[in-house]
Amino acid sequence: MTEDEVRAAAERLVEFHERFAPLFGKEQAQDNAYSYVKGLMVCPERKSIEPIALNVGNGNVSAMQKFVNIAPWDHGDIQAEVQAVFAEELVPTAADSPVGVVGIVDESGFSKKGDHSAGVARQHNGRLGKEDNCQVGVFLVGVTPGGAALLDHELYLPEDWCEDTEACHDRRAKVHIPERVGFRTKPAIAAELIRLTLALGVVTLDWITADEEYGRNGDFLDELEALGHRYVVEVPVNTTVWTEDPAGCVPPYGGRGRVPTQPSRASVRSVAAVAAALPAESWQALEVRQGAKGPLVFEFVAVRVWAVRHGVAGPPIWLLVRRSLEATPEIKYYVSNGDAATPLRVLAQVACTRHEVEAYFEDAKSYLGMAQYETRSWIGWHHHMSLVGMAHLFITMTCRDLKKKRRG
């Protein structure tokens, strides 16, 4: 994405906006939605409420503030329509892809100076790589060969925003956090976003991938399996697995005491130990995509193991290991519930799709004002993210059409 592409896209916005306009309600709200999305694309410097209202809208800053912060339109309706456009315009490009449509779960932090914005706290900010005073959102991005789109999102509320105290209730009320929203872990939020997408029935996700924050969470993996979703998720280096079927590892009865029912852990190994014990010929070099400096190649190996889930024996899974080609290689570990016939190349390609969500965040924050919002409210945060998602989807489609025109 370049600044020129963003500006070219803005000129075609009217037709795109007409599809979403009724979801915003009254005509003034529809106009504000158009101005805000266009402003996210074309405002030359800060892409926040006031400059958008003054430079792109009708100059009524107060009305734009109300539109973002407290207006009654439902961001869920916008996300449902985004999914419909994604299904119509981008999903068909995955028809011949060996991995189909991939759903990527990830979180992103937004630094804040005060302590009044919904969900703000001292917490890990992934972009900075350290603890920061910030808000954190959980995002589900759909990826196809034709482009990516924001399918859904939710703001994470730390535990101190969910305490049953008068002070906490007052704090929540000031930023309009619904009473129904309590504390949930980020993996629990991610599972809910995936569940809602499945329930809507517009987009079918062929695979789910996520980083180790989610891969280490047994409840998250349980939920994906219950929903029938295939996944390839990163796990920490100290993750353990059974290298033999636990069903065959139950010690024989010795004739005294209780009859053994639990498998011996003699064949439990860390994923790092499993990978280190593999012969050199097990590894296969695969090109996963084109990088900035040419083809991006890693070495991969996959072996069938059995999960250790909630401290006990889990289902049979793939352990996928990715190794970079440097003298001191970077090694990443993944687990997958893909069936035993799943090709190594497919597992590798799904795992390496995660860079697409990083590209979404980079484009949205660099060009579309994703982190430049001026709202403290729960509603305002979700409104802003959905409008950014609209703008990103529109630009993705416009860039695609421009490339087709150039080839023609």
PyMOL commands that set and color helices and strands:
alter all, ss='L'
color gray80, all
select helices_A, chain A and resi 3-10+13-24+27-42+49-55+61-69+75-89+91-94+159-161+166-174+186-200+212-215+218-226+246-248+271-276+280-282+344-367+378-407
alter helices_A, ss='H'
color red, helices_A
select strands_A, chain A and resi 102-111+121-125+130-144+147-155+207-210+231-235+240-242+268-270+284-291+294-309+312-323+331-336
alter strands_A, ss='S'
color yellow, strands_A
deselect
rebuild
show_as cartoon
